[in-house]
Amino acid sequence: MRTNIGRFSDEDRWDLDREVFSYCDACGGEIYEGEKVFLVGKDVIHSSMDCLYRWASPKIATTDKLK
């Protein structure tokens, strides 16, 4: 049985023993050795849609704006 101390479970603590490989070019957070990432050009981004969206920063518009 796994113990849960406070808000951290065993799964949340896996990265404490790992080296920081890089920093996310979208959010600035740490990226650890062996973690899955998006590579966009020379940018390294967490493999989350939130970071990818933040990096791309798309603008929402109607088709009227395209004319």
Backbone bond lengths (Angstrom), bond angles and torsions (degrees), N, CA, C in turn:
res aa  C-N    CA-C-N  psi(-1)  N-CA   C-N-CA  omega(-1)  CA-C   N-CA-C  phi
1 M - - - 1.458 - - 1.529 108.87 -
2 R 1.317 115.89 131.73 1.464 120.62 179.13 1.520 110.21 -85.21
3 T 1.297 115.33 140.35 1.456 118.98 177.00 1.516 109.11 -94.62
4 N 1.283 116.63 146.90 1.452 122.48 179.13 1.524 107.04 -118.31
5 I 1.318 116.41 109.32 1.457 121.58 -178.76 1.519 107.86 -99.53
6 G 1.306 115.90 113.62 1.460 119.69 -178.61 1.518 110.49 63.79
7 R 1.306 116.32 -133.54 1.452 120.35 -177.62 1.530 112.39 -96.68
8 F 1.333 118.07 2.94 1.453 121.65 -177.80 1.517 110.50 -105.76
9 S 1.309 116.19 124.31 1.458 120.26 172.60 1.519 108.13 -98.69
10 D 1.313 116.65 173.98 1.466 120.59 179.16 1.527 111.28 -58.69
11 E 1.337 117.11 -37.48 1.461 120.48 -179.23 1.528 112.06 -65.59
12 D 1.321 117.89 -31.86 1.460 121.72 -178.57 1.524 112.37 -75.70
13 R 1.323 117.60 -13.93 1.457 121.11 -173.69 1.519 112.58 -102.36
14 W 1.340 118.59 4.14 1.464 121.38 -175.04 1.519 113.06 -61.74
15 D 1.325 117.87 -29.74 1.463 119.71 -174.31 1.529 113.55 -85.89
16 L 1.308 118.58 -3.44 1.459 120.15 -177.21 1.522 112.32 -67.76
17 D 1.323 117.09 -25.62 1.464 120.68 -178.71 1.518 112.57 -96.98
18 R 1.323 118.48 3.60 1.459 121.53 -174.58 1.519 110.90 -104.58
19 E 1.323 115.44 153.59 1.461 121.94 -179.86 1.527 110.51 -79.70
20 V 1.311 116.38 143.67 1.459 120.82 173.32 1.533 107.44 -73.91
21 F 1.315 116.31 124.60 1.461 122.46 -178.38 1.525 110.86 -88.95
22 S 1.345 115.63 -42.41 1.464 121.25 -175.53 1.522 107.55 -163.02
23 Y 1.321 115.34 -174.33 1.456 121.32 175.66 1.522 108.50 -125.61
24 C 1.323 116.50 141.89 1.463 122.51 -177.82 1.530 109.82 -65.20
25 D 1.330 115.72 128.36 1.462 120.10 179.46 1.532 112.58 -74.51
26 A 1.326 117.14 -5.94 1.464 120.17 177.57 1.529 111.58 -97.23
27 C 1.341 116.23 -51.21 1.469 119.32 -174.77 1.524 114.02 -109.11
28 G 1.335 116.89 -14.38 1.455 120.40 -179.09 1.517 114.30 84.28
29 G 1.342 117.13 0.38 1.457 121.21 -179.45 1.519 112.11 -72.79
30 E 1.314 114.88 163.87 1.460 121.12 -178.90 1.520 110.88 -72.65
31 I 1.319 116.41 141.47 1.454 123.51 172.56 1.520 105.85 -117.93
32 Y 1.334 115.84 125.83 1.457 121.36 -174.37 1.519 111.65 -96.40
33 E 1.320 115.17 153.72 1.457 123.20 176.59 1.528 109.48 -51.40
34 G 1.339 117.38 129.53 1.458 122.72 178.34 1.510 115.12 87.18
35 E 1.322 119.17 -6.18 1.463 122.99 -179.38 1.533 110.09 -75.40
36 K 1.328 116.95 143.90 1.461 120.69 176.07 1.528 109.10 -74.47
37 V 1.337 115.99 138.55 1.470 121.36 -178.42 1.522 109.59 -140.58
38 F 1.321 115.66 164.47 1.458 122.53 167.45 1.522 107.18 -93.77
39 L 1.317 117.44 134.36 1.457 122.10 173.03 1.515 107.16 -109.74
40 V 1.319 116.88 116.41 1.461 122.16 -179.44 1.524 106.83 -124.35
41 G 1.322 115.58 103.79 1.461 119.10 -172.47 1.517 108.14 62.64
42 K 1.315 117.07 -123.58 1.468 121.11 177.21 1.521 112.71 -98.02
43 D 1.330 116.76 2.45 1.463 121.07 -178.68 1.523 110.80 -86.91
44 V 1.330 115.29 141.71 1.459 123.16 176.59 1.521 106.40 -112.69
45 I 1.338 116.12 125.60 1.461 121.15 -173.32 1.525 108.81 -131.13
46 H 1.348 116.26 140.07 1.466 119.63 173.93 1.526 109.38 -49.48
47 S 1.311 116.94 149.44 1.469 120.41 -179.56 1.524 111.19 -84.64
48 S 1.304 116.55 46.98 1.466 121.62 175.78 1.523 108.74 -118.34
49 M 1.307 115.65 147.60 1.460 119.37 179.67 1.532 110.83 -65.81
50 D 1.321 117.50 -29.28 1.469 120.28 177.82 1.530 110.68 -61.13
51 C 1.324 116.58 -46.95 1.468 119.60 -179.65 1.528 110.93 -69.62
52 L 1.323 117.42 -39.20 1.456 119.79 178.51 1.523 110.27 -62.87
53 Y 1.318 117.58 -42.15 1.463 122.12 178.36 1.534 110.42 -64.49
54 R 1.313 116.15 -43.82 1.472 120.55 179.01 1.530 110.39 -61.74
55 W 1.341 116.46 -41.71 1.459 120.80 -179.71 1.532 110.61 -65.07
56 A 1.334 117.52 -44.84 1.465 121.39 -177.09 1.525 111.78 -74.50
57 S 1.317 117.31 -28.21 1.474 125.29 -177.42 1.533 112.56 38.20
58 P 1.333 116.31 61.56 1.467 119.02 -179.71 1.526 111.20 -67.88
59 K 1.297 115.54 150.23 1.465 122.06 176.40 1.522 108.04 -101.49
60 I 1.319 117.22 133.34 1.452 122.09 178.82 1.523 108.06 -93.22
61 A 1.326 115.43 129.71 1.467 120.76 -178.89 1.526 109.39 -148.98
62 T 1.301 116.11 165.88 1.467 120.31 173.91 1.525 108.07 -92.60
63 T 1.301 116.68 165.57 1.465 120.09 -179.52 1.514 111.15 -65.65
64 D 1.316 118.69 -20.01 1.474 121.29 177.83 1.535 110.62 -60.60
65 K 1.293 116.57 -32.49 1.475 121.58 -178.77 1.523 111.88 -72.41
66 L 1.327 117.92 -16.97 1.455 121.76 -176.46 1.528 112.83 -85.47
67 K 1.327 117.51 -13.50 1.471 121.13 -177.27 1.504 111.85 -79.91
